[in-house]
Each structure stands twice: as C-alpha cells, then as structure tokens.
Amino acid sequence: MWLVFGFEEYGRWILAAEETVESGWKDLREKEYNWSCFKSEQASQFALKALLSLVGKPVLGHDLPTLYKRSVAETGQSLDSKLYDCTLLLARSYISLRYPDAVPSGTPKQYFSCADAENAYECAERIVE
C-alpha cells in the first residue's frame, strides 16, 4: 500500500520540482538572479523529497545536503560528489535569499549575480533529473 501512496506523492513532488526549475529559468532570463537561485534550491528540495516519497521514506526538513545523503542511503545509490557539491552550493542560498537581514546591507537581490543563478540552475537541473 505504501508504494501507491509513495508513487502518488512522488508525482506531486516531482511535478512541483519541474515547475519550479522552469520558473527559475524564467527568472534567470529576466535577470532576477536572486529568485532564480531561490527557485533552484526549492526545486532541488522538491526533487529529493519526491524520491524519498517514492521509496516510502517521506521526510520533513529543508537542508539539501542532508536530504541528498538520506536519498542516497534510502535508495542504495552511491554518493555523487558533484551532486553533493551542488547541494552545498544551493544550501548556502536558502536563508540569504529570503531575508534582508541575512545580508550585511541592502537587499538579497544585490548579492546574487548571473553566474550565481546559472550555476544554481545547472545544479537544480541535475538534481531534478
């Protein structure tokens, strides 16, 4: 029975991941680099939660490196160091993108570049795949 539940939840989470990574691409094209980075991080969370739901191990939490390690452990895969590095890159953006007091001055938008958004987007695409 959990497999049916897991598959249904997987579908919801992976669709959210795909929609969010696409929205991040649109933000990148519109030079909304901070929001593109944020959506890349979110899409990656959704994708990892999709996988964990599929194997009947849904999880709460938002820490990408932890979610990735757990998904590797639960599926019997080997840790991919490049994907893990992507989770570290994206995780650094989780708080600083959302709160003005998480950056020294100004707003989060001023702290993210096109290169940041491109790297984040590429990482999200790899994780969602």
Contacts in CASP RR format, 6 or more apart in sequence:
PFRMAT RR
TARGET T0000
AUTHOR 0000-0000-0000
METHOD contacts of the structure
MODEL  1
MWLVFGFEEYGRWILAAEETVESGWKDLREKEYNWSCFKSEQASQFALKA
LLSLVGKPVLGHDLPTLYKRSVAETGQSLDSKLYDCTLLLARSYISLRYP
DAVPSGTPKQYFSCADAENAYECAERIVE
2 56 0 8 1.000
3 56 0 8 1.000
5 56 0 8 1.000
6 53 0 8 1.000
6 54 0 8 1.000
6 55 0 8 1.000
6 56 0 8 1.000
6 58 0 8 1.000
7 54 0 8 1.000
9 50 0 8 1.000
9 53 0 8 1.000
9 54 0 8 1.000
9 58 0 8 1.000
10 50 0 8 1.000
10 51 0 8 1.000
10 53 0 8 1.000
10 54 0 8 1.000
11 50 0 8 1.000
12 50 0 8 1.000
13 46 0 8 1.000
13 47 0 8 1.000
13 49 0 8 1.000
13 50 0 8 1.000
13 53 0 8 1.000
14 46 0 8 1.000
14 47 0 8 1.000
14 50 0 8 1.000
14 128 0 8 1.000
16 43 0 8 1.000
16 46 0 8 1.000
16 50 0 8 1.000
17 43 0 8 1.000
17 44 0 8 1.000
17 46 0 8 1.000
17 47 0 8 1.000
17 50 0 8 1.000
17 128 0 8 1.000
18 43 0 8 1.000
18 128 0 8 1.000
20 39 0 8 1.000
20 42 0 8 1.000
20 43 0 8 1.000
20 46 0 8 1.000
21 39 0 8 1.000
21 40 0 8 1.000
21 43 0 8 1.000
21 121 0 8 1.000
21 124 0 8 1.000
21 125 0 8 1.000
21 128 0 8 1.000
23 39 0 8 1.000
24 35 0 8 1.000
24 36 0 8 1.000
24 39 0 8 1.000
24 40 0 8 1.000
24 43 0 8 1.000
24 121 0 8 1.000
24 124 0 8 1.000
25 36 0 8 1.000
25 121 0 8 1.000
27 33 0 8 1.000
27 35 0 8 1.000
27 36 0 8 1.000
27 39 0 8 1.000
27 117 0 8 1.000
28 36 0 8 1.000
28 114 0 8 1.000
28 117 0 8 1.000
28 118 0 8 1.000
28 121 0 8 1.000
31 114 0 8 1.000
32 109 0 8 1.000
33 109 0 8 1.000
33 112 0 8 1.000
33 113 0 8 1.000
33 114 0 8 1.000
33 116 0 8 1.000
33 117 0 8 1.000
34 97 0 8 1.000
34 108 0 8 1.000
34 109 0 8 1.000
34 111 0 8 1.000
34 112 0 8 1.000
34 117 0 8 1.000
35 97 0 8 1.000
36 112 0 8 1.000
36 117 0 8 1.000
36 120 0 8 1.000
36 121 0 8 1.000
37 90 0 8 1.000
37 93 0 8 1.000
37 97 0 8 1.000
37 112 0 8 1.000
37 116 0 8 1.000
37 117 0 8 1.000
37 120 0 8 1.000
38 93 0 8 1.000
38 97 0 8 1.000
38 98 0 8 1.000
39 124 0 8 1.000
40 90 0 8 1.000
40 93 0 8 1.000
40 117 0 8 1.000
40 120 0 8 1.000
40 121 0 8 1.000
40 123 0 8 1.000
40 124 0 8 1.000
41 64 0 8 1.000
41 90 0 8 1.000
41 91 0 8 1.000
41 93 0 8 1.000
41 94 0 8 1.000
41 97 0 8 1.000
41 120 0 8 1.000
41 124 0 8 1.000
43 124 0 8 1.000
43 127 0 8 1.000
43 128 0 8 1.000
44 64 0 8 1.000
44 86 0 8 1.000
44 87 0 8 1.000
44 90 0 8 1.000
44 123 0 8 1.000
44 124 0 8 1.000
44 127 0 8 1.000
44 128 0 8 1.000
45 62 0 8 1.000
45 64 0 8 1.000
45 67 0 8 1.000
47 127 0 8 1.000
47 128 0 8 1.000
48 64 0 8 1.000
48 67 0 8 1.000
48 68 0 8 1.000
48 70 0 8 1.000
48 71 0 8 1.000
48 127 0 8 1.000
49 58 0 8 1.000
49 59 0 8 1.000
49 67 0 8 1.000
51 71 0 8 1.000
51 74 0 8 1.000
51 75 0 8 1.000
52 58 0 8 1.000
52 59 0 8 1.000
52 67 0 8 1.000
52 70 0 8 1.000
52 71 0 8 1.000
52 74 0 8 1.000
55 74 0 8 1.000
55 75 0 8 1.000
57 70 0 8 1.000
57 74 0 8 1.000
59 67 0 8 1.000
59 70 0 8 1.000
61 67 0 8 1.000
62 94 0 8 1.000
63 91 0 8 1.000
64 87 0 8 1.000
64 88 0 8 1.000
64 90 0 8 1.000
64 91 0 8 1.000
64 94 0 8 1.000
65 84 0 8 1.000
65 87 0 8 1.000
65 88 0 8 1.000
65 91 0 8 1.000
67 87 0 8 1.000
68 79 0 8 1.000
68 83 0 8 1.000
68 84 0 8 1.000
68 87 0 8 1.000
68 127 0 8 1.000
69 79 0 8 1.000
69 84 0 8 1.000
71 77 0 8 1.000
72 78 0 8 1.000
72 79 0 8 1.000
82 126 0 8 1.000
83 126 0 8 1.000
83 127 0 8 1.000
86 123 0 8 1.000
86 124 0 8 1.000
86 126 0 8 1.000
86 127 0 8 1.000
87 123 0 8 1.000
87 127 0 8 1.000
89 119 0 8 1.000
89 120 0 8 1.000
89 123 0 8 1.000
90 120 0 8 1.000
90 123 0 8 1.000
90 124 0 8 1.000
93 112 0 8 1.000
93 116 0 8 1.000
93 120 0 8 1.000
95 102 0 8 1.000
96 102 0 8 1.000
96 103 0 8 1.000
96 108 0 8 1.000
96 111 0 8 1.000
97 108 0 8 1.000
97 112 0 8 1.000
98 108 0 8 1.000
99 108 0 8 1.000
100 106 0 8 1.000
100 107 0 8 1.000
100 108 0 8 1.000
102 108 0 8 1.000
103 110 0 8 1.000
103 111 0 8 1.000
END
